[in-house]
Amino acid sequence: MTTLGSHRSLSPGEIVFLGTGTSHGVPLIGCQCPVCTSDDPRNRRTRCSVAVGLPEGTILIDTPPELRLQLVREGLADIRAVLYTHAHADHLFGLDDLRIIPRYIHSPVPVYCEVNVQARIRKAFDYAFEENSPAGGVPQLEFVTIQTEPFDLLCTRVTPIRLKHGPWDILGYRFGDAAYCTDVKSFPPESLDRLRDLDVLILDCLRHEPHPTHLSVDEALAIINLLRPRRCYLTHLCHRLEHAAFAGQLPDGVEPAYDGLRIRTELTPASGDSRPASRLLTGG
């Protein structure tokens, strides 16, 4: 019999960085650079994700390929929902690790995402939606369709933020005084308006050199200077950024995140007027 045991939820307002690396991860396969061979554990970066503690449970943003290892490392199993930013492999392909979660929450896992992400999940994980699939052998999911309208989740108001990941439209999320914006190259004006007056901004920052679909260091610092959050944590870091050296180059209030880093912020209570969401299907 599977029990929760020592597995716990995060407290409300607690955020843990499950992964802070690029789609390749750090160390990069076959690379012998100083970062990839570093003894500093902050330079070992799994693919990007965070877990966020809400008043009625813990949620995930994205399911990267190392999700099982990340959740075991942090002692988390009581996952009440998953929010997706987009459907690229480094943010999606750990979804099968959600198979165990319904044993703990006694229901399918609510999955909040846009229609195109749902379509990719149906295609990539088609076995989860076949008739007569054994309940324990496939992810049990309940899709909730979202766009950019705010919605209530686990007694918290969540605001999706439209981001431009090069040619792709994806989502970031704001929870009260904190926002998570990974895999972004540019911000529509209305999205910048939704990112004012932040305590915490978690922001994409790939490397010093420009990139077509991610913010460079200078571009990330320009956004930070524009929005002026009280604290900013940089994520989606590649192997060209050594943690200690990079931290020493950043202005006050800006830090490189690392796997396992825990921070706290304030949440916005639910509105009491939740927007109806379209629940599309349950896998298994």
N, C-alpha and C positions, 0 to 999 in steps of 0.2 A: 504494500500500500504506500502511495506517494503522499507525503505530508509536507507542509511548508517548513517545519523545523526552524532553523535559524534564518531562513530567507525572510527578508523584510521589505517593506515599502520605504521610500524616501519620505522624509517629513515635508510638509507643505513649504514650498519655496526653495527646497534643496535641489540642486542640479549637479549631476555627475557626468563628466565627459567620459563616455564609454570608449570612443575612438577619436583621434585628431589627425589622422594621416590622409594622404591622397589615395586615389584609386589604386595605386601600386602598393601602398603601405610602406612603412619604414621599419626595418631595413628593406631595401629594394632587392629583389632576387638577383644574385650574382654581383652585387655592388660591394666594393671594398673601400668606399670613401670614408672619411673620418666620422661622419654621422652614422652611417650604416654599421660601422664597427665600434661605435661608442659604447662605453660601459655605463653611461648615464641612462637610467631607465626612462627618463623623460624624452629621450630620442627614439624610443621604440613606439611607433605609432600605428595602431590598427585603423581600419577604415572608419569614417566619420559617423558618429551618432552621439546623442545625449539621452539620458533619462532624467525626467522632471517629476518632482514630487508635487502632487496636487492635493487638495483637502480630502478627497475620497480615493486616493490611490496614485500609483506611479504610472507614468506613460513613457513610451519611447518615441523618439523622432528618428525614423528610418531603421532598417534592419540590415546592417552590413554583414559581409561574409563571416566575420569573426564574432557574430552576436553571441553564440553559446559561450565562448571563452570570456567575453566581456561581462556577461551576466553572472557567470560563475565567479569571476574575479571580484565583482562588487557585491556578491551575495544577494542578488535580486532575482525574484521569480514571480512576485505578485504584480504582474503587468496588466493594467486595466484597459489600455488602448494603445494603438500605434498610429502616429501621424507620419505621412510621407511627404518629403519635399519634392521628389521626382523619381523616375523609374530607372535610373542608371544602375548598372550592376553593383557598384560599390556601395549603393544605398539601399539595395533591394534584396540581394541574393542570399541573405541570411534568414529570409522569411520562414523557411522550413523549420528553423529552430523554435518557432512559436508553437510547434505541435504539443509541447509539454504544458504550455501555459493554461489551457482550459482545465486541466486537473486541479490547478490552484484557485482559479477564479470561478469555476463551476459554470462556465458559459463560453460561447465562442469569443474570440478576441475581436473587439471593435477595431476596424481599420478605416481611418479617415484619410481620404485622398481624392484627387481629381479623376475624372473619367478615363483619361489616357493612362494613368497609373493602374487603375483597375484592369484595363484591357491588357496591359503588359503582365500583370500578375496572373490573370486568367490564362494567358498564353504560356508564360514561363513555368507556371505551377499548375498545369492543366489537370494533373492527377488529383489535386485537392478538390476538384469539382465534378469528378466522375460519380455516377450513381453507384451506390453500394460500396463506396470506399470504406475500409475499416476506420472507425472513429479515432483510434489511437495512432493510426499510421499516416495521417495527413493533417495539415494545419486546419483548424476549425476557425473560420473567419466570418465576420459580419461587416460587409462594406457599408460605409457611410459617405455619401457623395458630398464633397465640399468644393467651393470655389474661393472667392476672396471675402465673402461675407463673414463677419464674426459669428461665433457660435459658443454655446456653453458646454463644458465638458468637466465632469467630476467636480462641480461647484466652482468652476473657474471660467472666466471669459477668455476665449482664445481668438486672436485676430490673425488670419492668414495674411501674408505679405507677398505680393507679386514681385518676383525677382527675374532678372534676365541672366541666364546661364549661357552666355554666347547667344546662339540662335534659339535656345529653348526657354519657354516660359515655365518656371518652377515656383515653388512656394517656400517662404520662410514663415516663422510663427512668432507672435508676440504673446506673452503671458504676463499681464500686469506690467511690471517695470523691467522685464527682461525680454530680449528678442534673440532668435536664433536664425542667422542668415548665412548658410554655407552655400558653396557652389554658385557664387554670384559674380557677374562681371559688371552689371550696371543696374540702377534702380529707377523705375518710372517715378515721376514726381509725386504721384499720390502715395507711393510706397514710402518715400522719404518722409512724407507727412505723418505716416503711421509709426515712424521710428523716432519721434521726438520725445524728449523728457524721459530717457531711459536711465535706469540704474545700471543695468548690465546689457551690453551688446556683445553677442558671440558672432564673429565675422570671419568669412573666408579670407585667407591670405596665403597664397600658394608659394611664392618665391619672390626674389628681388626682380627678376627679369619679367617683362610683360608676357601675358598669356592670353589667347583669344577667348577663353571661357571662364577664367578665374581672375580675381583681383591680385595684383602684385602688391608688394609691401607699400610702395609709395601710393598706389591707388587706395589701398585699405586705410592708410593714415589720412588721406584726403577725405574719405567718407567719415572717419572718426572725427576729424576736425570740423566737418560740416554739422554732424549730428550732436557732437559733444556729450556722449554718454558719460556717466560718472565712472564707469569701469568698462573696459573692453578686453575680451579674450579672443585671441586669434587662433583659428583652427584650419583644418585641411592643409596642413603644412607638409611640404615635400622634404626630401633628404638634403636639400641645399641649405636648410636653415638649422643650425646647431642650437639647441635650446638655450644654453647659458649665454653664448655669445649673442644670439639674437635678442634675448631678454635685455641685455645690456645696451642694445642699440635703440630701444623703444622709449617713448616719452612716458612720464608719470601717468599711471592709470591704465596703461596698455601692457598686456602680458601675453606671451605665447601660452596657449593651453597645453595640457599634456594628458595622456590617458590616465584616468583615475582621479583627476583633479575634481574637488567638490567645492561648490560655492553656494551662496544663499541670496535670495532676493525676495521682494514682495509680490504677491499675486493680486489680481483683480477678481473680486467675487463674481459669481455668475449673475446674469442680469435678471433671472427669474422669468425671462421671456425667450426661451430657447427657440432658435430657428428650426423648423422641421427639416430633417435630413432624410434623404432617400436611401433606404437600406436595400441593397440590391440582391445579395444572395448570401447564403451560408455554405461554406465548403464542407465536404464530408458528408 
